[in-house]
Amino acid sequence: MPLLPGSEPMHHEGSEIGVLLCHGFTGTPQSMRPWAQYLADRGLTVSLPLLPGHGTRWEDMQVTGWQDWYATVDHELRALTERCEQVFVCGLSMGGALALRLAAKHGPAVEGVVVVNPGMTFPRAQGLALPVVRHLVRSTKGVANDIAKEGATELAYERVPLHAAHSLNAFFKLVRSELPQVTQPLLVLHSRVDHVVPPTDSAVVLSSVSSTDVTETVLERSLHVATLDHDAERIFADSYGFISRLAARKTARDGA
């Protein structure tokens, strides 16, 4: 199945500082590409993979689950650690959950974490119904394009495959249980108004991780897909500043 134009993954060879970016559920690298390009333009090594089942048609996502999505970013992280001295992980929405699990599982191999509107919970009623409904109904209305900026468009499926949604619900439960294992420096950026992921999901992250170096930023002018919205430049600049600060600190520590 050919890829939707714009959904292609991105890789850039740069410095010994590597960054892995994870896109969201039913989305594509398109939502993260400006962020990835910003970091690449500043000399960093960047990996922005396309998750399995994404970027073609929603029916292809029906046969994938969280294990497939996580395996892809896990593989990319391992490749980056072989190439780079320091590696950071970033994610939007479900990509934020993927990034946090990478941090929990890989420990010191991940230098820091940046998440934007990270998904952590599923609407209770929908979550309870999914085990049965997914066998009766194949899909439901999509969650794409929650963006305030006029003219900005997210490349994502217009339908949500319910088998995949059921897997996502299970993945969120797993990640919530693993959040105390996250000890790395953490930057959480979340929109004050978000019609896809409630801001309380960011509160779950902030209250559950074991990180001591934590920064929370509220995005006042953006909705869910903040990486394509009014606050995008702030996300890019703040994440680069976060990465630069930690990279310099580690370099100084290692040289001491």
C-alpha positions in Angstrom: 0.0 0.0 0.0 1.6 3.3 -1.0 2.2 6.0 1.6 0.1 9.1 1.8 2.2 12.0 0.4 3.8 13.7 3.4 3.7 10.7 5.7 7.2 9.6 5.0 9.7 9.0 7.9 12.6 11.4 8.3 16.2 10.7 9.2 19.0 13.2 9.5 22.6 12.5 10.3 24.1 15.2 12.5 26.1 15.5 15.7 26.7 13.0 18.5 23.4 14.2 20.1 20.4 12.2 18.8 16.7 12.9 19.1 13.9 10.3 18.5 10.5 11.9 17.7 7.3 9.8 18.0 4.1 10.8 16.3 0.6 10.2 17.5 -2.3 7.6 17.1 -3.7 7.6 13.5 -1.2 10.4 12.7 2.0 10.5 10.6 5.5 12.1 10.8 3.9 15.1 9.0 2.7 16.4 12.4 6.3 16.3 13.8 8.3 17.1 10.7 8.6 20.9 11.3 9.9 20.0 14.9 12.3 17.4 13.5 13.6 19.8 10.8 14.1 22.5 13.4 16.4 20.2 15.4 18.1 18.9 12.3 18.8 22.5 11.2 20.7 23.0 14.5 22.9 20.1 13.8 21.3 17.3 15.8 20.9 13.7 14.6 17.2 13.1 14.2 15.0 10.1 13.7 11.3 10.4 13.0 9.8 7.0 12.1 6.4 6.1 10.6 4.6 3.8 13.0 3.2 0.5 11.6 -0.3 0.7 10.2 -0.1 4.5 9.8 0.3 6.7 6.8 -1.7 4.5 4.3 -5.3 3.8 5.1 -7.1 3.2 8.4 -7.9 -0.4 7.5 -4.2 -1.2 7.6 -4.1 -0.1 11.2 -6.7 -2.7 12.2 -4.1 -5.4 12.2 -1.6 -3.5 14.3 -1.3 -2.9 18.0 0.8 -1.1 20.6 3.4 -3.9 20.5 4.1 -3.0 16.9 4.2 0.7 17.4 6.5 0.4 20.4 8.8 -2.1 18.7 9.4 0.5 16.0 10.4 3.3 18.3 12.4 0.8 20.4 14.4 -0.2 17.4 15.0 3.4 16.4 16.2 4.2 19.9 18.7 1.3 19.9 20.0 2.5 16.5 20.5 6.0 17.8 22.3 4.8 20.9 24.8 3.0 18.6 25.3 6.2 16.6 25.2 9.0 19.3 26.8 9.8 22.6 23.5 11.2 24.0 19.9 10.4 23.0 16.7 12.2 23.8 13.1 11.1 23.1 10.2 13.3 22.2 6.5 12.6 21.5 3.1 14.0 20.7 -0.1 12.5 22.1 0.3 8.7 22.0 3.9 9.4 20.9 4.4 11.0 24.3 3.3 7.7 25.9 5.8 5.8 23.6 8.5 8.2 24.6 7.8 7.8 28.3 7.9 4.0 28.0 11.2 4.2 26.2 12.6 6.3 29.1 11.2 3.8 31.7 12.6 0.8 29.9 16.0 2.1 28.7 17.0 4.1 31.8 20.4 5.8 31.4 20.3 5.3 27.6 17.8 8.1 27.4 19.2 11.4 28.5 15.9 13.4 28.6 12.2 13.3 27.6 10.0 16.0 25.9 6.3 15.3 25.6 3.5 17.4 24.1 -0.1 16.7 25.1 0.8 13.1 26.1 -2.0 10.6 26.1 -2.4 8.6 29.3 -6.1 7.8 29.6 -9.1 6.7 27.6 -12.6 8.0 28.0 -14.0 5.6 30.6 -17.3 4.7 28.9 -15.5 4.1 25.5 -12.8 2.1 27.2 -15.3 -0.2 28.9 -17.3 -0.7 25.6 -14.3 -1.3 23.3 -13.8 -5.1 24.1 -17.3 -5.8 22.7 -17.9 -3.0 20.3 -14.7 -3.5 18.3 -16.1 -6.9 17.1 -19.4 -5.2 16.0 -18.1 -1.9 14.5 -14.9 -1.6 12.6 -14.2 2.1 13.1 -15.5 5.4 14.4 -15.0 9.1 13.6 -11.4 10.3 13.6 -9.7 12.6 16.1 -7.4 14.5 13.6 -7.0 18.2 13.1 -7.6 19.6 16.5 -5.7 22.8 15.6 -6.5 26.4 16.2 -4.2 27.9 13.6 -6.1 28.8 10.4 -4.8 26.9 7.4 -2.9 24.3 9.4 -3.8 20.7 8.6 -2.8 17.4 10.2 -2.2 14.4 7.9 -4.1 11.7 9.7 -6.8 9.1 9.3 -10.4 10.3 9.2 -11.5 7.1 10.9 -10.3 5.4 14.1 -10.0 1.6 13.8 -11.5 0.1 17.0 -9.2 -2.9 17.3 -6.3 -0.5 17.3 -8.1 1.8 19.8 -8.6 -1.2 22.1 -4.9 -1.8 22.0 -4.2 1.8 22.7 -6.3 1.7 25.8 -4.3 -1.3 27.1 -1.1 0.5 26.3 -2.1 3.6 28.2 -2.8 1.4 31.3 0.6 -0.2 30.9 2.5 3.1 30.6 0.7 4.6 33.6 1.9 1.7 35.7 5.5 2.3 34.5 5.7 6.0 35.0 7.4 5.8 38.4 10.4 4.2 36.5 10.9 7.4 34.6 13.7 9.3 36.3 15.2 11.4 33.4 14.8 15.1 33.1 11.4 15.8 31.7 9.8 18.7 29.8 6.0 18.5 29.5 4.2 21.0 27.2 0.4 20.8 27.2 -2.4 22.9 25.7 -4.8 24.6 28.1 -7.6 23.6 25.7 -7.4 20.2 24.0 -10.4 18.3 22.5 -8.5 15.0 22.1 -6.4 14.5 25.2 -7.5 16.2 28.4 -4.9 18.3 30.2 -5.4 16.1 33.2 -3.3 13.4 31.3 -0.3 15.7 31.6 -1.1 16.0 35.3 -1.0 12.2 35.6 2.5 12.2 34.1 3.7 15.0 36.3 2.4 13.4 39.5 3.6 9.9 38.7 7.2 10.1 37.3 10.2 9.9 39.6 12.1 12.7 37.7 13.5 15.5 39.8 14.3 17.8 36.9 10.8 18.6 35.6 9.5 21.6 33.6 5.8 22.1 32.8 4.7 24.6 30.1 1.1 25.5 29.4 0.4 26.3 25.8 -2.2 29.0 25.7 -2.9 29.4 22.0 -2.9 25.8 20.7 -5.2 22.8 20.6 -4.1 19.2 20.5 -1.8 19.1 17.6 0.3 21.9 19.1 3.3 21.0 16.9 1.4 22.5 13.9 -0.3 25.2 15.9 0.4 28.7 17.1 2.8 27.6 19.8 4.9 25.3 17.6 7.9 27.6 17.6 7.9 27.7 21.3 7.8 23.9 21.5 10.7 23.7 19.1 12.8 26.4 20.8 12.1 25.1 24.4 12.9 21.5 23.4 16.2 22.6 21.8 17.1 24.6 24.9 16.2 21.7 27.1 18.3 19.3 25.0 21.2 21.8 24.8 21.2 22.4 28.6 21.3 18.7 29.4 23.9 17.8 26.7 26.2 20.5 28.0 25.8 19.4 31.6 26.6 15.8 30.7 29.6 16.9 28.6 30.9 18.9 31.6 30.3 16.1 34.0 32.0 13.5 31.8 35.0 15.8 31.3 35.4 16.6 35.0 
